Amino acid sequence: MTITQLSAAIVVLGAALAGAQEPYGLDTRVPNTSFHVHSAGYTLADMELRRVFSGSRFTRPVYLTHAGDGSGRVFVVEQPGTIRVLAEGLDQTFLDLRGKVNDGPNEAGLLGLAFHPHYAENGRFYVYYTYGNLFSRFSEFRVSADPDAADPASERVLFEVQQPAGNHNGGQLAFGPDGYLYIGLGDGGGADDQYRNGQNRKDLLGDILRIDVDHTQGELAYAIPADNPLVGNGEGWREEVWAWGLRNPWRFSFDRLTGHLWVGDVGQNKWEEVDLVEKGGNYGWNTMEGFHCFSPAVNCDTTGLKLPVVEYSHDEGKSISGGFVYRGARLIGLVGVYVYGDYVSQQIWGLRYAQGQVTEHRLLALSPSPIASFGEDEAGEVYVLGLDGRIYTFEERDPAAPAGQVPELLSKSGVFSDMKSQTPAPGLIPYGVNSQLWSDGAYKTRLLALPDTTQIGFSPEGNWSFPPGAVLVKNFYLDLEQGKAQSRRIVETRFLVKRDQGEEWDGFSYQWNEAGTEATLLAGSATQRFTVIDPAAPGGAYEHEHYFPSRAECNICHTEAAGHVLGVRTAQLNGTYNYGAVRDNQLRTLNHLRLFNEDIGQVQGSWPRLPDPLVAGQSLEVRARAYLDANCSHCHRPEGTGRGGLDLRFGTPLAATHLIDAPPEVGDLGVKGARLIRSGAPDSSVLYLRLLDLGRFRMPPLASHRVDQEGAALLRQWIEALGQPTAVEAEENAVPAAFVLQPNYPNPFNGSTLIRFALATPARVRLEVFDLLGRRVALLAEGRREAGQYEAVFASDALANGVYLCRLTGGTWSQTRKMVLTK
């Protein structure tokens, strides 16, 4: 052996001995012999869902329908721009419009499909899609010589509607029993009906339309039925309108037996509603939301308004998906029931309606997927479409199926070997997270339980995969005297249980008694109030409300897009945990216990790690992004349930979060010039203001009634720092005082970018965007402007990647800046 080889061997041996001297947090994996909790699903529901078309892969399916031609085929609409046709032994593309469809905004894309009542004879069908920047287009197509393929060249555009924003595009087409085509359009987007379309009958937004596609009228590519309610009104109202006062009618359908038109209208602040739409009906938006005056209005005038059939609050869901009245033959008990659901909570309800009133209203099922839409086949069977690509149909719950083993009393679960001290039973593994979810100041402990010998599928960046029967336990404690740990009492224990069959998880909450000796399983949500002694509070104390979420509400955060499990992932557990006698990196300990399905090694520094956002040591941006990841990203991410098109995951580049200087899609809170985050101006930043709100604009919207003062202070500091220019920016801004064209933000950008300019004196200006061949692709501003600050949003959905030139011209001067578009 050479000296070099010997030295290397000594180094390796020394490292091994040093590693051996470092104790692990836990030495051995103890068998889990006492804690066995199992879930068979949401057993309070009458129905269960069975997946269909499992051999097919769908991309964001948003509708399912049939041609009514006796073929038994179904057609699935995919939001990016394709229609698929399926039958026994058949699955192919019926129509591909991806070259035309703009599905960039999260509520845009190919949204609607309806077959002509005489499709078997004339081969005509109708689609609803968004294109360009940003139009809703309604077109007629024809089938080709191949009955399973449309003729893409046969498009005949009926009409188009300019959309002011990327949300509230509606999306439904359906032929009524009268043979006319009905169309649903949202109010134009934004928030609070900011474009005033809900009650404006002079445009087509916020309405249900009714047109005749078998005839034309004047310059129209369709005709207006003579009995439409606004025909001949003389007020300039659009005669296509059948009903109005809707915010975003996301799916409507006709009862094939009674002809009733059922609409699910998406709410904003608090209420989702089901409407029974009639000729000439005004459904109240934005005077009303559900049965209530739209906040902040009170005692609003409801004269002439049609109130909903039913409503539900945002405690039960946040985005309705209208469905169908079941008229199939398989499920006798469901016949005549209107079936609808909620995209976020994934609950599905059914109601019966007779003699002008609801005679029955009950929970039917809990969907494993976010409910994008419902569909109906030729036989009247109803389907549930998950935005994650899975499609289901209904089955009656088998009474003989094994029930979940979730005991009514926590002591019967075996989670603690001693209830009074909450000592974990052998086999349960404690853990912590680097960046905590705000829970109104509650102190939390966490436990992980796996069935013996089973393992976790490790992923450095993505979601970990867990075996059936895995359980995550979280305990919530409250200090009854602020800052005194000896006053701490346990309030709640939550289980998140992976079902024995499938990939779904179910949440359960237990409420502890005052003595801290027992906890009882809750069937629904609950609130418990405590008086907390706090010398800093007015009167020396305050009332604390602890909210226990319902089982369905657990699905609002624990979504498929977020992997169901929120905190147990590499970046959150890659940190030191105090196991009692030993402090150790959690990944190192779990790997030593062989909890992973692979040996991940000893070098935890190579894995992602979130910092504690409330501890100094890293940059404001890194800490703020860690806070947003833990508190917001489970909803605000691709395919997530959060609104606004945000991606707040820690690893997403800041420019791709769609946060910075972006206009809010869901309300500006009454702040003039508000942005989601306005660089340097937290008091004009909606994200920050929502964190401070304790009312209808509260974020997070669930189970929180107190402001996280430390978290809010962190975000305020970060937003203020965003407004401090770098040396390079200062040099770029050193232009003549007469005018300033500022660098666009973000740059590079994807989708849209904000352009700002300033005038020291009044001037006639023109703000344009050109490609590198000198072709103008956008005119953003033109005309006389007074002295002041101005801004414009450049949306690039219809443009290719590359460099574009933004030019501000006024009189004899001009200034140009480069912008880089990346998709």
Buried (B, 14 or more C-beta within 10 A) or exposed (E): EEEEEEEEEEEEEEEEEEEEEEBBBBEEBBEBEBBBBBBBBBBEBBBBBEBBBEEEEBEBBBBBBBBBBEBEBBBBBBBBBBBBBBEEEEBEBBBBBEEBBBBBBBBBBBBBBBBBBBBBEEBBBBBBBBBBBBBBBBBBBBBBEEBBBBBBEBBEEBBBBEBBBBBBBBBBBBBBBEEBBBBBBBBBBBBBBBBBBBBBBEBBBBBBBBBBBBEEEEEBBBBBBEEBBBEEEEEEBBBBBBBBBBBBBBBBBBBEEEEBBBBBBBBBBBBBBBBBBEEEBBBBBBBBBBEBBBBEEEEBEEEEBBBBBBBBEBBBBBBBBBBBBBBBEBBEEBBBBBBBBBBBBBBBBBBBBEEEEEEEBEBBBBBBBBBBBBBBBBEBBBBBBBBBBBBBBBEEBEEEEEEBBBBEEBEEBBBBBEBEEBEBBEBBBBBBBBBBBBBBBBBBBBBBBBBEEBBBEBEEEEBBBBBBBBBBBBBBBBBBBBEEEEEBEBBBBBBBBBBBEEEBBBBBBBBBEEEBEBBBBBEBBBEBEBEBBBEEEEEEBBEBEBBBBBBBBBBBBBBBBBBBBBBBBBBBBBBBBEBEEBEBBBBBBBBBBEBBBEEBEBEBEEBEBBBBBBEEEEEBEBBBBBBBBBBBBBBBBEBBBBBBBBBBBBEBEBBBBBBBBBBBBBBBBEBEEBBBBBBBBBEBBBBBBBBBEEEEBBBBBBBBEBBBEEBBEBBBBBBBBBEEEEEEEEEBEEEEEBBBBBBBBBBBBBBBBBBBBBBEEEBEBBBBBBBEEEEEBBEBBEEEBEEEEBBBEBBBBEBEEEEBBBBBBBEEEBBEBEBBBEE
